[in-house]
Amino acid sequence: MKFDNVYIPYGAAFSTPFCKWQTSFQSVNSLHLARDAAEAFFASRGLQKAVFDGLVLGVTVPQKHSFYGAPWLAGMLGMDSVTGPTVSQACATSVRALLTAATETQLGQSRCELVVATDRTSNGPHVYYPDPAGPGGTGDSENPVFDNFSHDPHAKCAMLTTAENVAKECGITKEEQDDVALLRYEQYMKSLDDDRAFQRRYMVSVGVGSGRRAKTIDRDEGVFASTKEGLAALRPVAKDGTVTFGAQTFPADGCAGAVVTTKDRAIELSKDGRTTTQVVSFGSARVGKATMPKATVPAAKAALSNAGIGIADVFAIKTHNPFALNDVYFSREMGVALDRMNNFGCPLVYGHPQAPTGLRAIAELIEELVLHGGGYGLFTGCAAGDTAMAVILKVN
């Protein structure tokens, strides 16, 4: 499906900094963080909450009271007449939430949607499943963060194994992954030039703590420096493997969002009164068991096909790349140079809070396209279950 009346106003895609787990956001309920981030965004743009008649919330890690989802977030924002769904699709949650809002807007179900995705991987819940029929009446338990990182119940393996499977099948070496990891770090560092001029285009600051412990979080936490020598010295995590800790992302906490509306309203709400981003099309895919990094390619191809364009028509590309290997594979299959992808940063470097990861990348994608003077952009990212989602945007 190609959308013809779904837009993001310029300056209406935002993100908090991402903080490595167990750092500054470790004790903040992720829905409280979503409230604070949205309030900071409204204040920075002078937006009136009355413009919104719908809200889509994306979240993957349960938090206290998150059962109430989008209506609770709307209530905390003082938008008591606004409701909407709560979406969860692992690392594809951002794109799925955006698709949900886009569909409602295209169909006329709403005129202006607020999309917010938020997650806290720090201090995740410990879930107990009662089983009176179990031995001695004992039940089962799960840590939704740790246990699902380490075991896909369908593929029967950890996410790391999916990367190693693709590395083995496609002959992707540790050295290639190291080269990509270093390139991605260098690209991220450009977003910090001139006192973080690029990040300031979309990033909102939020406060945490109270009293003497109160502080403002205005930049990413946990990004580690990469050097060619340092990456070369790291050993693969798995025996006889290729993926090191330097060539994969890390769990993080954060929030990101966007306004989705019609073309006329987007022009009204745009920061400069004229620039808008059209949400053109989406794509999704699922590949064979335990080959998750491959899924970004068919998802991207589906989005391109739905948009009626080819990869050569796309100026900027962003990926959710939990492993540097993802970008090596995508580059090979799509014929895209590695330095055409992920300018100004990517999740490989600044971390992976799951639900908001894609929306932050999309905010960066929009800003890169604006700096270029417009054009098509592609975001594609893999997700648990050997799946992926992609979206095509066009800055006008």
Residue pairs with C-beta under 8 A, 6 or more apart in sequence:
1 281
1 282
1 306
2 280
2 281
2 306
2 307
2 308
3 102
3 106
3 278
3 279
3 280
3 281
4 106
5 105
5 106
5 262
5 263
6 102
6 105
6 106
6 260
6 261
6 262
6 278
6 279
7 260
7 261
7 262
7 263
7 265
7 266
7 276
7 277
7 278
7 279
8 258
8 259
8 260
8 261
8 266
8 276
8 277
8 279
8 366
8 393
9 259
9 261
9 265
9 266
9 267
9 268
9 269
9 270
9 271
9 276
9 277
10 270
10 271
10 272
10 274
10 275
10 276
10 277
10 366
10 370
10 395
11 45
11 270
11 271
11 272
12 45
12 47
12 258
12 259
12 266
12 269
12 270
12 271
13 202
13 256
13 257
13 258
13 259
13 277
13 359
13 362
13 363
13 366
14 37
14 41
14 44
14 202
14 203
14 204
14 256
14 257
14 258
14 363
15 37
15 202
15 203
15 204
15 254
15 255
15 256
15 257
15 356
15 359
15 360
15 363
16 33
16 37
16 203
16 204
16 205
16 206
16 217
16 254
16 255
16 256
16 356
17 203
17 205
17 217
17 218
17 219
17 220
17 221
17 254
18 220
18 221
18 222
18 252
18 253
18 254
18 350
18 351
18 353
18 356
18 360
19 25
19 26
19 217
19 220
19 221
19 222
19 252
19 253
19 254
19 351
20 221
20 222
20 223
20 250
20 251
20 252
20 351
21 121
21 122
21 222
21 250
21 251
21 252
21 253
22 122
22 123
23 122
23 221
23 222
23 253
24 208
24 215
24 217
24 221
25 33
25 120
25 122
25 208
25 217
25 253
25 254
26 120
26 122
26 123
26 253
27 122
27 123
28 120
28 208
28 253
29 63
29 64
29 65
29 120
30 59
30 61
30 63
30 66
30 118
30 119
30 120
30 253
30 255
31 57
31 59
31 63
31 65
31 66
31 72
31 73
31 76
31 118
32 76
33 118
33 120
33 206
33 253
33 254
33 255
34 57
34 73
34 116
34 118
34 255
34 257
35 73
35 76
35 77
36 206
36 207
37 116
37 118
37 204
37 206
37 255
37 256
37 257
38 73
38 77
38 114
38 116
38 257
39 77
40 204
40 205
40 206
41 47
41 204
41 257
42 49
44 204
45 271
47 259
47 269
49 77
49 78
49 79
51 112
51 265
51 269
52 79
52 82
52 112
52 113
52 114
52 259
53 82
53 110
53 111
53 112
53 113
54 82
54 83
54 84
54 101
54 104
54 109
54 110
54 112
54 113
54 114
55 70
55 73
55 74
55 79
55 82
55 83
55 84
55 113
55 114
55 115
55 116
56 70
56 84
56 85
56 86
56 87
56 97
56 98
56 100
56 101
56 113
56 114
56 115
56 116
57 69
57 70
57 73
57 84
57 85
57 86
57 87
57 97
57 116
57 117
57 118
58 86
58 87
58 88
58 89
58 93
58 94
58 96
58 97
58 115
58 116
58 117
58 118
58 355
58 356
58 359
59 66
59 69
59 86
59 88
59 93
59 117
59 118
59 119
59 355
60 88
60 89
60 90
60 93
60 119
60 354
60 355
61 119
61 120
61 121
61 124
61 125
61 144
61 145
61 354
61 355
62 124
62 125
62 127
62 144
63 120
63 125
65 72
66 72
66 86
69 85
69 86
70 83
70 84
70 85
70 86
71 83
71 84
73 116
74 80
74 82
74 83
74 84
82 114
84 113
85 100
87 93
87 96
87 97
87 100
88 355
89 96
89 383
89 387
89 389
90 354
90 383
90 384
90 385
90 387
91 320
91 322
91 352
91 354
91 357
91 358
91 381
91 382
91 383
91 384
92 284
92 358
92 381
92 382
92 383
92 387
92 388
92 389
93 117
93 354
93 355
93 358
93 383
94 117
94 256
94 355
94 356
94 357
94 358
94 359
94 361
94 362
95 282
95 358
95 379
95 381
95 389
95 390
95 391
96 389
97 115
97 117
97 355
97 359
98 115
98 258
98 260
98 279
98 282
98 358
98 359
98 362
98 391
99 282
99 389
99 391
100 115
101 110
101 113
101 115
101 260
102 260
102 279
102 282
103 109
104 110
104 113
105 111
105 112
105 113
105 260
105 261
105 262
111 261
111 262
111 265
112 259
112 260
112 261
112 262
112 265
112 269
113 259
113 260
113 261
114 257
114 259
114 260
115 257
115 258
115 259
115 260
115 359
116 255
116 256
116 257
117 255
117 256
117 257
117 355
117 356
117 358
117 359
118 254
118 255
118 256
118 353
118 355
118 356
119 253
119 254
119 255
119 353
119 354
119 355
119 356
120 253
120 353
121 145
121 251
121 252
121 253
121 352
121 353
121 354
122 251
122 253
124 143
124 144
124 145
124 146
125 143
125 144
126 141
126 142
126 143
127 141
127 142
127 143
127 144
128 139
128 140
128 141
129 139
129 140
129 141
129 142
130 139
131 137
131 138
131 139
131 140
134 140
145 251
148 384
149 158
149 159
149 251
150 158
150 159
151 157
151 158
152 158
152 159
152 162
152 290
152 384
152 385
152 386
154 289
154 385
155 161
155 162
155 289
155 290
155 385
155 386
156 290
157 290
159 292
159 322
159 384
160 237
160 238
160 241
160 243
160 248
161 238
161 290
162 290
162 291
162 292
162 293
162 386
163 243
163 248
163 292
163 293
163 322
163 323
163 325
163 326
164 238
164 241
164 242
164 243
165 290
165 291
166 172
166 291
166 292
166 293
166 294
166 325
166 329
167 173
167 177
167 241
167 242
167 243
167 325
169 291
170 329
170 332
172 242
172 325
172 328
172 329
173 242
174 236
174 242
174 243
174 244
174 247
175 232
176 328
177 242
177 243
177 244
177 247
177 323
177 324
177 325
177 328
178 228
178 231
178 232
178 244
178 246
178 247
178 324
180 247
180 324
180 325
180 327
180 328
180 338
181 226
181 231
181 246
181 247
181 324
181 348
182 226
182 227
182 228
182 231
183 338
183 339
184 321
184 324
184 327
184 342
184 345
184 346
184 348
184 349
185 225
185 226
185 349
187 339
187 342
187 343
187 344
187 345
187 346
187 349
188 223
188 344
188 345
188 346
188 349
188 350
190 198
190 343
190 344
191 198
191 199
191 344
191 345
191 364
192 198
192 199
196 203
196 219
198 344
198 364
198 367
199 219
199 345
201 367
202 363
202 364
202 366
202 367
203 218
203 219
205 216
205 217
205 218
206 216
206 217
207 214
207 215
207 216
207 217
208 214
208 215
208 217
209 215
220 350
220 351
222 250
222 252
222 351
223 349
223 350
223 351
226 246
230 246
231 244
231 246
231 247
234 244
234 245
234 246
234 247
235 244
236 242
236 243
236 244
237 243
237 244
237 245
237 248
242 325
243 323
243 325
247 323
247 324
247 325
247 348
248 322
248 323
248 324
248 348
249 321
249 322
249 323
249 347
249 348
249 349
249 351
249 352
250 351
250 352
251 351
251 352
251 353
252 350
252 351
252 352
252 353
253 353
254 351
254 353
254 356
254 360
255 353
255 356
256 356
256 357
256 358
256 359
256 360
256 362
256 363
257 356
257 359
258 359
258 362
258 363
259 269
260 279
261 269
263 276
263 278
266 276
266 277
267 273
267 274
267 276
270 276
275 370
275 395
275 396
276 395
276 396
277 366
277 369
277 393
277 394
277 395
277 396
278 393
278 394
278 395
278 396
279 391
279 393
280 306
280 307
280 376
280 391
280 392
280 393
280 394
281 303
281 304
281 306
281 307
281 391
281 392
282 302
282 303
282 306
282 389
282 390
282 391
282 392
283 298
283 299
283 300
283 301
283 302
283 303
283 304
283 305
283 306
283 380
283 389
283 390
283 391
284 299
284 302
284 387
284 388
284 389
284 390
285 295
285 297
285 298
285 299
285 301
285 302
285 387
285 388
286 295
286 385
286 386
286 387
286 388
287 294
287 295
287 298
287 386
287 387
288 294
288 386
289 386
290 386
291 386
292 382
292 383
292 384
292 385
292 386
292 387
292 388
293 323
293 325
293 326
293 329
293 382
294 329
294 386
295 382
295 383
295 386
295 387
295 388
296 319
296 320
296 326
296 329
296 330
296 380
296 381
296 382
296 388
296 390
297 329
297 330
297 333
297 334
297 380
298 388
299 380
299 387
299 388
299 389
299 390
300 311
300 330
300 334
300 378
300 380
300 388
300 390
302 390
303 378
303 380
303 390
303 391
303 392
304 310
304 311
304 314
304 378
304 392
306 392
307 376
307 392
309 376
309 392
311 334
311 335
311 336
311 378
313 376
314 375
314 376
314 377
314 378
314 392
315 369
315 372
315 375
315 376
315 377
316 340
316 343
316 365
316 368
316 369
316 372
316 375
316 377
316 378
317 336
317 340
317 341
317 342
317 377
317 378
317 379
317 380
318 341
318 342
318 346
318 361
318 362
318 364
318 365
318 377
318 378
318 379
318 380
319 326
319 327
319 330
319 341
319 342
319 346
319 361
319 379
319 380
319 381
320 326
320 346
320 347
320 352
320 357
320 358
320 361
320 379
320 380
320 381
320 382
320 383
321 327
321 342
321 346
321 347
321 348
321 381
322 347
322 348
322 352
322 382
323 348
324 348
326 382
327 338
327 341
327 342
327 348
328 338
330 336
330 341
330 380
331 337
331 338
331 341
342 348
343 368
344 364
344 367
344 368
345 364
346 361
347 357
347 360
347 361
347 381
350 360
357 381
358 379
358 381
358 389
361 379
361 381
362 379
362 391
362 393
365 377
365 378
365 379
365 393
366 377
366 393
366 395
368 377
369 375
369 376
369 377
369 393
369 395
370 395
372 395
374 394
374 395
374 396
375 394
375 395
376 392
376 393
376 394
377 392
377 393
377 394
377 395
378 390
378 391
378 392
378 393
379 390
379 391
379 393
380 388
380 389
380 390
380 391
381 388
381 389
381 390
382 388
383 389
